[in-house]
Amino acid sequence: MNETRAMKTLIAATLAVAAAALGLPAAADDVPRTPAGKPDFTGTYNVATLTPLRRPEMFGDNLVLDPAEAARIAEEERKLQEADLAPDDPNRTAPPKGGDGSTGAAGNVGGYNAFWVERGDGAFQINGEFRTSIITHPENGQFPKMTPRGMQDFARRRAFYRENTGEAWWIEAELDPGPYDDPELRPLGERCLLGFGSTAGPPMLPVLYNNTKRIIQNEDTVVILVEMNHDARIVRMNAEHAPEDQRFWLGDSIGWWDGDELVIETTNFRDETALSSATRDLKVTERFRYAEDGQVVYSFTVEDPNVWTEAWKGEYPWPRTDDRMFEYACHEGNYALGGILRGARRLEREALAAGADSAGTE
């Protein structure tokens, strides 16, 4: 009997070590749980990371990043932040009209310096391995091929939105409507309707700043509060999706438990979505789980047959933080939208006047 018990103990210990080495889900006894016995993900997280969504082509199909390369990337970021945070010359002259082309605040109207940027200080690890990208499928870490409709819509958007050059380029391009003809034609982030970069998602992705998120859960509801634009995703547990004709900026999210994994499925999006290129037929399936080291791992699957020829997937950890979540007051688009449109009207008048002068001298 004692030998049997000892053998069971040895097997259990061996399996625990193997699980730790492989980064398998945490043992059931190690997972914080709600009174109902479900894994408790309640807490505040900072998901900033230097690991990109799409894999740099230099890494090919290699999902794992060499530790030396990860250290080099972190050191480059440290030096960049150190340089950006250095005191400015108080006697410097104003940047040239249109900006000086740099990546900082002097680069263009609305440029940010390092004070506002929170991209993280290193690449993330899963299962003890650094990753080259958040995307895990397709194997090259890139978006799948686009459908003909997806390519057509992408080309249309690319022609519609351009960098601000201080010229009414849309007149020469003969766009009708033009990008500044109606406030509702401006991007969702500019209008302060949603955070940019799919920070609230779904899928929820790390962005340039305000990467803090908070999860609150009970048996019936999970709320994911996103710091940027104070978006709040409400997940109804063990529920049915809303009727087809009910559409939402963040989609309609329902959830259930798959063992110790929280699964969230979101559909019923509006025509405009936070995820670039996606359509109202987007479906996103998200999962939250605890890894052996105690960190929360967030994974997702994106499906939109209008845009991509196959589903694409990704995952990255959500590190907990003791930092507070602050209110994100998105005023620029709301208060400055009138100024944006008035500026466009002025550029149009200048372009038309220049055209008339040119015609008069011929």
Phi, psi and omega in degrees: 000314179297322179296321178296315180296319179296320179296318178298319179296317180297317179297316180298318180295319179297316179296323180295317178296318179297319179297319179297319181294325182270353181071032180288164180306148183299149177300149186304323183288342183268352184272128175296139187230155176281169176303335179277357177091004179271152176305136183257112179261008180303132179155180181247139186228148171240112189261014180300137179204150175277350177291125184282162175296308179261144185283133172303137186300335181298339181268352177057231180269009184277109180283333185267134180261132178298135181305323179296321178292321177298319179294321179296317180297316179296321180292321177298319179294320179299316180295320180296315180293322179297319179292318181293331182271358178295146181302140177282157176287116182295343181260011181294152177274165179292148178294158180294162178303130181088357179094166182261005178085000180280173181272355183268198184295334180277356185290322182194169177299128181086007180292154181249143167263181189294341180302326185267351190263137178221082184261005185092174182236012178183172175281153181273163177237143170226133183058031179077008182241135172288147182249151178270346181198161172285320179294130179251338177216131005299164187296338179277001177073017180248167173296151176294170176298145179275152173285166175305319178295318179299318179294321179294316179294322179297317179296322179295315179295322181295324178286336185276324182248123177227164176295144180291112180254003182079016180228150179276067185297336183290341177289312179295326179284350178057045177279132179217105006281162175276166185293345180242019181281340185210133180301332181283356174272350180284157182300154183298320180295322179294329179272002178063028176274321177219156173291152182280165174071018180060036180294325175269341176065214351280155356288152180274119187239151175289146183227197189290329181199175181052058181265014180279138178222151179229137178247133175231132184218150165222192185293331187259337189214143170239127178248128176246109181267125183252127187298314181293124178067016180040043176286141178234117176268126180251116182256118178272119184280140176052043182239172175261155177294155176296160178304154185306326185277359177261117186238147187223150179302318181260011182076178178252117187252129172237154185223162175202171180256132172245089189066237179261013178257132173275122181249132179233128178243130184234128176223197174060046177279161171282177180298328176258132181237161177291330180279121183303137176081343184287162181239184181295343180269011178298139170228129181236129176247121183245152177224139172242133178213159174266131173274171183299326181280003176093350180283153177272131178249129180252125178232159184207155173231128183249129178229127173207097185295345177285338190245312186244147183283347176205167178289153172233152189228160177199168176200151174196156183281153173248095179289137176289155179219150174269357179294153178276153173267129183254156176293136177255106182264099182273091183261334191306307183293322182291311184275333185259359182298322176299319178294323177299314182290321178295322177298321178295321179296323179293316178299322179295318178297318180296319180294318180293320178294319178295323177294321179293319179296319180296320179292327182287339181268354180280000000 
